[in-house]
Amino acid sequence: MKNRNKESGSAAHSERAGAPRLYFAAPLFSDSERSFNEELAVDIERIGYSVFLPQRDGGELRRPAEGTLLQSERRRSIFATDYQQVIDCDVLLFVLDGRVPDEGAAMELGLAYAHRETVGRERKLVGIKTDSRSTFFHSALNPMLSVPLDFIARSHERVMVYLIALYDRLREKPAKA
């Protein structure tokens, strides 16, 4: 995949000192999904967030030479990296597009929600659904996905407006210990 992240200067996740951390939970299996994710991540990084985009910053990027890890070890490594990024994030953004949202992203939402509720960590859980397809009659989303979310945007523009306002609030808070 080409590096489209020219604005931030690097294809890899870059920690910005004191910047709110955003985990980008989304399907990443087609060219159109990866392009949508990358374009939105770059826009979010322009606000000032430190964005972890698994397709760009996760296990695939740091894959050792072929044959070094067994497939089961590689899967555990990807899980451990993504799990830690979810636990450490200030904001989880879940791309809900598709007839059924991505099951990996749903798991990441569940982890972030459970951690927030049990540990009391402040974290915003945000969804973006630009797709009108739905499995549930009279409801755009399964309640197990919609209820944990603090906000659901219906467009790229609306999620950006929300994240800009949220960024300002997050930057006003004292640094975490």
N, C-alpha and C positions, 0 to 999 in steps of 0.2 A: 504494500500500500504506500502511496506517495505521502510525504510529509506535507500536510496542508497547514500546519501550525506555524506559518512564517511570522505572524505577528508577535508570538510570544518567544520566538527565537530558538525553540527547541521542540523536538518531537517528544521528548521525555517530560514526565511530570516534574515540575520545578516547585520546590517549596519556597514560598515567599514569606519572609519573616513577618510574623504577626498577621498574615492574611488569613481570613476565614477559609476553612478547607471544605471543599464540595466533592462528594462522591457521585459519580455519574453512572447510575444504574439503568442499563438499556440493553435491548437486543443488539447484537453486533455481528450477525451472520451473513448479511447481504451487503453488497456495495452501497445500496441506498441507505440502509440503516447506519453503516459506518460513516458515510458522508454527512448525514443529518447530525449524528452524534458529534463528529469533529467540528462541523461548522458552529453548532450551538456551544460546544466547549470553548472554542476560541472566543466567541462573543462574551461568554461568562468570564473568561480569563481577562478580557479587556476591562471588565468592571474592577478587577483586582483580586478575585478569588484564586486560590490555589486549587486547581481542578485535577482530580484523579480520574482519568478516563481509561478503564481497563483495557480496551482495544489498543490503546497507545502506550499506556504506562504499566500494564500488568504483566502477567506471566509470559505472554507471547513475545514481548519485547526483550525480556531477560532470559530467553530460552537458551540453555547450554547446548553445546554441540550435540548433534543427533547421536542417540545411543547412550548418552551420559546418564540420563534419568529414565527409570521405568515409567510407563504411562501412569501408573498409580501414584508414583512419587511426584510426578509433574502435576497431576490433578490436586494432590494435597498441597503442593507449593502454591498453586494458583489460588486455592481456597484460603490458605493461611494469609497470603498477601491481601486478597480482597477483603477478607474478614477484618484484618487489622485496619485497613483503610476505612471501612464502614464504621468501625468502633471509634476511630479517631476523628471522623468528620464532624463539622458543624452543621452541614446541610447535606441531605441526600436528595438528589434529583432523580426521579423515576420516570422514564419515558414509557407511557402507557399505551402507545399506539399499537394497532393490530386488533384483530377480532378478540384475541386472548393475549393479555400482557405476558411478556417474557417471564418464564418461571425462575430463572436465575435472579433477575431483577426483583421479582416478588420475594424471593428468599432474602435478598439484601435488605429490602424494606422491612421484613419481619425481624431481622437481626437488629437493625437500627432502632426500630420501635421498641422491641423488648429491652434492649440496652438502655434506652432513654427512660423507659418506665421503671425498670428495676434499680438502676443506678442513680437516676435523677439527673442525668447529663442533659444539659440544654442542647437541643438539636432540632432543627426544622426539617420536616419531611414534606417534600414538594413533588407534585406530579405535573406532567405535561401530557395532554391528550389532544392531538391535532386531528385524529382519525375518528370518523363518525361510526365506524363499525363497532358492534357490541354483541356479546353473547347473551346478556341478561335482558329479558323483556322488561320494559319500563325502567331500566336502569343502565347507565353507561358502564358501571363497574361493579364487580363483586364487592360487597361490603367489607370483606377481609382485606381488600386493597384500598377502598375509598376512606374508610373510617380512620385508619392511622395517619392519613395524609392531612397536613395542616392547611394545604392550599393545592388546588388543581387549576392549572392554566389551560386555556383552550387554544393558545397560539404561542408562537415563538416570541412575538412582541410582548404579550402579557406576562410570560414567565420572566422576561428580561426586566420589565417594570417592577415586578415583585422582588426579584433578586437584587436589583439596585437598592430598593428601599430596605431590604433585609440586610444588605451589606453595610449600609450606613448604621443600622442598629447594632450589628455585630461588632463593628469597629469602635463603637462608643463604649462597649463593655470592657472592664479591666482584663488584662491578659490572664490566661489560665495558668495555674501552677503546674 
